[in-house]
Amino acid sequence: MKNYLDLTGKVALITGGSSGIGAATAVLFAELGAAVAIGYHGNEAGAKKVHQEIEKAGGKATAIRADVRKSAEIRTMIETVTKQLGPIDILVNNAGVGHFGKLSDTTVEDFDRLFAINTRGSFLVTLSALQRMNEGGRVINISSGASKRPATVFGAYAMSKAALDVMTLALAAELGPRGITVNSVAPGWTATEANAAARQDAEIVRNVESQTALGRLGMPDDIARVVAFLASDDASWVTGQYIEASGGFKLL
């Protein structure tokens, strides 16, 4: 399939780039001409696999370990990206964790972990990256359809993503003078390692598919292409937006 988007000469940092949506986005960005920094924490094998796939195809990439809960590690990650690849043009805040359970069953530890990674982590990475980001850059936050339609089984997770959406709006207004756009992409049910166990339940899959206008679960590549559009020059007039990429989940 021919790609019409062009990221040639751009430098992109993708947190949580070792698997799922992050990995698909890293590979696609490289195919479109970007030099890609793959941020990861625990999944070193996955990060190396993505790195190797990009370089085997002739692209340029690096994999950098960092815990987005730790400011010092974030600063080191940003410094490494700029040293190895150059100033950042595109930041994709994809690192995140999920949590299933009613709010009344959510522990303080669960709550703190969700917000530390999904919300505070994205905030800290963004602040650090902005110091090394070119004018006209892109910040893309991976949110969730749950932030607008929370269900009883993932209320705390939805809260952490809703806070991320508000950060998108605030930063879009603040960074406009620099020509930097900030947007949220909100996947619906997408087949990733994070929900592999849930997808073993055929009834859950049938239920999701029956509520989705396009009749299937999303794939990481579906989301990556939306992210790539927002990262490209074609989206230079799009900022402060929440773009749901769910195949029409809950329209039926």
MIMAR-610077 format. One record per residue (C-alpha): residue number from 0; residue in three letters; x, y, z. Coordinates in pm, whole numbers. Last residue first. Example, Ala and Ser with C-alpha at 12.3 -4.5 7.8 and 13.67 -1.06 7.14 Angstrom:
<sites>
> 1/SER/1367/-106/714
> 0/ALA/1230/-450/780
</sites>
This chain:
<sites>
> 251/LEU/-2497/42/1730
> 250/LEU/-2277/350/1763
> 249/LYS/-2110/202/2073
> 248/PHE/-1778/148/1895
> 247/GLY/-1762/324/1558
> 246/GLY/-1438/173/1431
> 245/SER/-1272/293/1750
> 244/ALA/-1036/571/1647
> 243/GLU/-1164/864/1852
> 242/ILE/-998/1195/1779
> 241/TYR/-989/1441/2068
> 240/GLN/-866/1773/1932
> 239/GLY/-657/2056/2073
> 238/THR/-480/2099/1741
> 237/VAL/-543/2036/1372
> 236/TRP/-411/2297/1127
> 235/SER/-70/2128/1080
> 234/ALA/-236/1795/1012
> 233/ASP/-100/1747/659
> 232/ASP/247/1831/795
> 231/SER/249/1487/953
> 230/ALA/230/1376/1315
> 229/LEU/-151/1393/1320
> 228/PHE/-164/1170/1012
> 227/ALA/85/929/1166
> 226/VAL/-128/897/1481
> 225/VAL/-429/801/1270
> 224/ARG/-216/548/1085
> 223/ALA/-86/401/1412
> 222/ILE/-440/344/1539
> 221/ASP/-541/112/1259
> 220/ASP/-193/-49/1266
> 219/PRO/-252/-154/1628
> 218/MET/-562/-352/1522
> 217/GLY/-921/-262/1600
> 216/LEU/-1182/-517/1696
> 215/ARG/-1442/-599/1435
> 214/GLY/-1784/-509/1295
> 213/LEU/-1722/-169/1138
> 212/ALA/-2011/-18/1337
> 211/THR/-1889/-170/1663
> 210/GLN/-2144/-287/1920
> 209/SER/-2167/-643/1782
> 208/GLU/-1788/-661/1762
> 207/VAL/-1756/-576/2131
> 206/ASN/-2011/-838/2237
> 205/ARG/-1862/-1103/2011
> 204/VAL/-1516/-1039/2157
> 203/ILE/-1645/-1057/2515
> 202/GLU/-1833/-1379/2437
> 201/ALA/-1525/-1537/2281
> 200/ASP/-1329/-1494/2604
> 199/GLN/-964/-1528/2500
> 198/ARG/-985/-1159/2410
> 197/ALA/-987/-1070/2780
> 196/ALA/-650/-1242/2827
> 195/ALA/-495/-1063/2529
> 194/ASN/-606/-722/2658
> 193/ALA/-265/-568/2723
> 192/GLU/-96/-770/2450
> 191/THR/-290/-571/2193
> 190/ALA/-608/-615/1989
> 189/THR/-777/-274/2000
> 188/TRP/-1111/-201/2170
> 187/GLY/-1154/173/2116
> 186/PRO/-858/397/2056
> 185/ALA/-862/763/2160
> 184/VAL/-607/984/1986
> 183/SER/-545/1311/2170
> 182/ASN/-396/1620/2008
> 181/VAL/-127/1881/2062
> 180/THR/5/2099/1780
> 179/ILE/328/2295/1808
> 178/GLY/340/2617/1604
> 177/ARG/539/2783/1879
> 176/PRO/261/3036/1944
> 175/GLY/15/2744/1967
> 174/LEU/199/2587/2258
> 173/GLU/-18/2718/2541
> 172/ALA/-352/2658/2374
> 171/ALA/-263/2306/2267
> 170/LEU/-109/2245/2609
> 169/ALA/-434/2315/2794
> 168/LEU/-645/2107/2557
> 167/THR/-413/1806/2561
> 166/MET/-379/1825/2939
> 165/VAL/-757/1800/2959
> 164/ASP/-743/1482/2752
> 163/LEU/-475/1338/2983
> 162/ALA/-707/1396/3280
> 161/ALA/-973/1194/3096
> 160/LYS/-715/917/3053
> 159/SER/-653/887/3426
> 158/MET/-1026/897/3499
> 157/ALA/-1096/621/3246
> 156/TYR/-843/397/3421
> 155/ALA/-1017/466/3752
> 154/GLY/-1358/377/3607
> 153/PHE/-1255/55/3437
> 152/VAL/-1522/-206/3515
> 151/THR/-1805/41/3580
> 150/ALA/-1778/180/3229
> 149/PRO/-1636/514/3126
> 148/ARG/-1763/663/2800
> 147/LYS/-1564/980/2731
> 146/SER/-1234/871/2885
> 145/ALA/-1318/511/2792
> 144/GLY/-1257/592/2426
> 143/SER/-895/601/2529
> 142/SER/-602/843/2531
> 141/ILE/-279/818/2336
> 140/ASN/-137/1170/2352
> 139/ILE/14/1320/2038
> 138/VAL/255/1612/2067
> 137/ARG/375/1753/1735
> 136/GLY/642/2006/1648
> 135/GLY/614/2333/1456
> 134/GLU/912/2478/1642
> 133/ASN/1160/2205/1726
> 132/MET/1141/2017/2054
> 131/ARG/1429/1993/2301
> 130/GLN/1276/2181/2596
> 129/LEU/936/2047/2491
> 128/ALA/1063/1694/2552
> 127/SER/1107/1755/2926
> 126/LEU/761/1899/2973
> 125/THR/609/1625/2758
> 124/VAL/781/1343/2944
> 123/LEU/664/1486/3277
> 122/PHE/302/1523/3168
> 121/SER/290/1179/3006
> 120/GLY/424/1026/3326
> 119/ARG/183/1223/3543
> 118/THR/-118/1100/3347
> 117/ASN/-90/737/3237
> 116/ILE/208/636/3452
> 115/ALA/160/803/3791
> 114/PHE/-216/829/3741
> 113/LEU/-264/457/3696
> 112/ARG/-12/365/3967
> 111/ASP/-171/600/4221
> 110/PHE/-517/457/4161
> 109/ASP/-406/96/4193
> 108/GLU/-214/176/4513
> 107/VAL/-515/362/4654
> 106/THR/-715/47/4591
> 105/THR/-993/13/4336
> 104/ASP/-1284/-202/4455
> 103/SER/-1531/87/4490
> 102/LEU/-1412/221/4157
> 101/LYS/-1510/-109/3997
> 100/GLY/-1235/-319/3847
> 99/PHE/-1012/-351/3544
> 98/HIS/-688/-158/3530
> 97/GLY/-477/-49/3237
> 96/VAL/-122/77/3205
> 95/GLY/35/345/2990
> 94/ALA/322/452/2771
> 93/ASN/181/605/2451
> 92/ASN/282/968/2477
> 91/VAL/383/1024/2114
> 90/LEU/632/1307/2075
> 89/ILE/720/1441/1730
> 88/ASP/985/1689/1616
> 87/ILE/1257/1614/1869
> 86/PRO/1603/1764/1830
> 85/GLY/1865/1521/1693
> 84/LEU/1899/1144/1654
> 83/GLN/2170/1021/1891
> 82/LYS/2227/1326/2112
> 81/THR/1866/1443/2094
> 80/VAL/1730/1103/2186
> 79/THR/1987/1050/2460
> 78/GLU/1909/1385/2623
> 77/ILE/1537/1303/2617
> 76/MET/1597/962/2776
> 75/THR/1829/1105/3040
> 74/ARG/1568/1365/3134
> 73/ILE/1303/1094/3159
> 72/GLU/1527/880/3378
> 71/ALA/1581/1171/3616
> 70/SER/1210/1252/3627
> 69/LYS/1105/902/3732
> 68/ARG/747/784/3673
> 67/VAL/814/759/3301
> 66/ASP/1053/471/3369
> 65/ALA/1315/486/3097
> 64/ARG/1489/243/2860
> 63/ILE/1596/379/2524
> 62/ALA/1572/201/2189
> 61/THR/1725/368/1882
> 60/ALA/1605/395/1527
> 59/LYS/1699/469/1167
> 58/GLY/1526/292/880
> 57/GLY/1665/52/622
> 56/ALA/1405/-224/659
> 55/LYS/1644/-422/878
> 54/GLU/1688/-108/1089
> 53/ILE/1317/-82/1160
> 52/GLU/1271/-451/1236
> 51/GLN/1579/-450/1459
> 50/HIS/1449/-163/1671
> 49/VAL/1104/-324/1696
> 48/LYS/1260/-651/1813
> 47/LYS/1493/-472/2054
> 46/ALA/1196/-291/2210
> 45/GLY/1005/-617/2248
> 44/ALA/1298/-788/2416
> 43/GLU/1344/-493/2651
> 42/ASN/984/-505/2769
> 41/GLY/1009/-349/3115
> 40/HIS/1047/23/3049
> 39/TYR/1034/134/2688
> 38/GLY/1095/438/2470
> 37/ILE/1157/366/2104
> 36/ALA/1335/660/1944
> 35/VAL/1250/685/1575
> 34/ALA/1417/856/1281
> 33/ALA/1129/945/1050
> 32/GLY/1099/846/683
> 31/LEU/742/720/644
> 30/GLU/853/360/696
> 29/ALA/1017/473/1020
> 28/PHE/691/629/1137
> 27/LEU/509/307/1050
> 26/VAL/748/93/1255
> 25/ALA/727/323/1557
> 24/THR/348/347/1534
> 23/ALA/308/-31/1524
> 22/ALA/539/-62/1826
> 21/GLY/347/200/2024
> 20/ILE/7/52/1936
> 19/GLY/106/-292/2060
> 18/SER/461/-349/2178
> 17/SER/799/-192/2257
> 16/GLY/709/171/2191
> 15/GLY/571/252/2533
> 14/THR/699/603/2480
> 13/ILE/735/711/2118
> 12/LEU/999/972/2038
> 11/ALA/1007/1100/1681
> 10/VAL/1276/1279/1480
> 9/LYS/1165/1412/1142
> 8/GLY/1380/1412/827
> 7/THR/1120/1236/615
> 6/LEU/783/1218/789
> 5/ASP/575/1191/472
> 4/LEU/214/1077/446
> 3/TYR/89/940/116
> 2/ASN/191/583/189
> 1/LYS/138/339/-96
> 0/MET/0/0/0
</sites>
